[in-house]
Amino acid sequence: MKHFIYPLVFVIFCFSHASAQKSKVDNLPNFDKKPWNFGYYLGINKNSFLIDYKKSNYTDANVKVDAGMGFIIGVIVEKRLHKNLSLRFEPGLISNVKKLYFSNANGSFLTKRDSLREVPSTYLHLPILFKFSTDRLRNIKPYAIGGIALDYNFSSNQDNPDDNYAGEFRMTKTALMYEVGLGMDFYLPYFKFSPSIRGIFAINNELIPDNTGPASPWTAPIDRFATRGIFLKLTFE
């Protein structure tokens, strides 16, 4: 979390300080009167997994997730519903790589090939979000945002007949997410800049069990395997 919160706080502090030093002139005074708005965003993400284990017979199972940093990029289409409420569609790409380290007490994972799985992910992220804003204070406006998203994993090997016995950790092609976040709008002379921090959480189980079912030391102990992540988004509108 600190890798995202500290940069976001720094960015917000810098822009807030700069805005306070400016004259009392409102930038882009008619910006929020437009019924439609468009823009783009980029940023960084760190995605991991929430792993729930089955309670019986697998008490020694453990999967450690090493979550790598990745990027996000996309576009924005916004429909204003009220001066403090808008509906946003923010399609984009999310890319990152995670490493899974499997272990248990019975020694099933004796080699690095057996215990380590790399999970590259490139998602088409399709969120529909409601943005709730405060009233504008000069050139600053805080907001909260939330909604649901459908993610399509281009790196999914769901249809691969090989499983972990052949070195393939399989996940579903699609995931239903909910997304929440906080941010700040800064009205600059020529555009609006909006840093925000977001969290995404998968609702469905994304795990594809191994073909051997309950005999698999990799997937049999796992009851639920779902993406969760955090990202810092910089928006330009």
GINOR-V472291 format. One record per residue. N is the residue number from 1. PHI is phi in degrees with one decimal (* if undefined). Layout:
N_PHI, N_PHI
//
This chain:
1_*, 2_-64.7, 3_-64.9, 4_-104.5, 5_-68.1, 6_-60.5, 7_-61.6, 8_-65.7, 9_-61.6, 10_-64.3, 11_-62.8, 12_-64.4, 13_-62.6, 14_-62.3, 15_-70.9, 16_-65.6, 17_-65.2, 18_-64.2, 19_-65.3, 20_-69.1, 21_-82.3, 22_-78.5, 23_-69.5, 24_-81.0, 25_-108.5, 26_-80.7, 27_-76.8, 28_46.1, 29_-63.0, 30_-102.3, 31_-59.6, 32_-81.7, 33_-90.7, 34_-74.8, 35_-70.6, 36_-123.9, 37_-144.9, 38_-135.5, 39_-172.8, 40_-146.1, 41_-145.7, 42_-150.2, 43_171.2, 44_-125.9, 45_-139.9, 46_-139.9, 47_-102.2, 48_-133.5, 49_-134.4, 50_-93.3, 51_-120.1, 52_-105.7, 53_-106.7, 54_-70.5, 55_-77.5, 56_-103.0, 57_69.8, 58_-129.4, 59_-67.1, 60_-95.1, 61_-72.6, 62_-151.6, 63_-127.5, 64_-97.8, 65_-105.9, 66_-103.1, 67_-89.3, 68_-91.4, 69_-80.6, 70_-144.5, 71_-119.4, 72_-134.8, 73_-154.8, 74_-176.7, 75_-124.7, 76_-131.0, 77_-125.9, 78_-124.0, 79_-114.9, 80_-79.0, 81_-101.8, 82_-160.7, 83_-62.5, 84_-114.7, 85_-144.3, 86_-142.9, 87_-107.4, 88_-126.6, 89_-116.0, 90_-125.3, 91_-67.4, 92_-168.9, 93_-112.9, 94_-122.9, 95_-131.8, 96_-167.7, 97_-131.6, 98_-117.7, 99_-115.3, 100_-111.0, 101_-112.6, 102_-94.7, 103_-154.2, 104_-159.3, 105_-78.5, 106_-88.0, 107_74.3, 108_-69.3, 109_-110.2, 110_-93.9, 111_-123.1, 112_-62.5, 113_-61.7, 114_-77.0, 115_-92.1, 116_-112.3, 117_-132.0, 118_-94.2, 119_-121.8, 120_-74.2, 121_-139.9, 122_-127.5, 123_-104.3, 124_-88.9, 125_-98.6, 126_-123.8, 127_-94.9, 128_-116.5, 129_-128.8, 130_-101.6, 131_-109.4, 132_-107.4, 133_-113.6, 134_-80.2, 135_-66.8, 136_-72.0, 137_-112.8, 138_56.0, 139_-110.5, 140_-133.4, 141_-151.2, 142_-70.8, 143_-153.6, 144_-120.5, 145_-141.7, 146_-167.7, 147_169.3, 148_-119.4, 149_-145.8, 150_-109.3, 151_-110.9, 152_-110.4, 153_-93.2, 154_-65.5, 155_-90.3, 156_-64.7, 157_-116.0, 158_-55.4, 159_-90.8, 160_-72.2, 161_-70.0, 162_-77.1, 163_-125.0, 164_-65.0, 165_-66.3, 166_-106.8, 167_87.4, 168_-110.2, 169_-92.7, 170_-105.8, 171_-131.6, 172_-67.6, 173_-73.6, 174_-123.4, 175_-143.0, 176_-94.7, 177_-117.8, 178_-118.4, 179_-129.5, 180_-136.8, 181_-172.1, 182_-131.8, 183_-160.9, 184_-142.8, 185_-90.2, 186_-117.7, 187_-89.7, 188_-96.4, 189_-57.8, 190_-120.5, 191_-161.5, 192_-104.3, 193_-112.8, 194_-136.6, 195_-80.7, 196_-151.4, 197_-116.6, 198_-125.2, 199_-123.9, 200_-124.7, 201_-142.4, 202_-73.6, 203_-92.6, 204_-91.3, 205_-79.6, 206_-96.9, 207_-81.6, 208_-101.0, 209_-63.4, 210_-65.2, 211_-63.6, 212_-82.8, 213_61.6, 214_-67.6, 215_-87.4, 216_-79.3, 217_-74.4, 218_-85.5, 219_-102.9, 220_-60.5, 221_-73.4, 222_-90.5, 223_-91.0, 224_-148.2, 225_-134.7, 226_-138.9, 227_-67.5, 228_-143.8, 229_-161.4, 230_-137.0, 231_-147.2, 232_-100.5, 233_-115.7, 234_-114.1, 235_-110.1, 236_-126.5, 237_-132.0
//
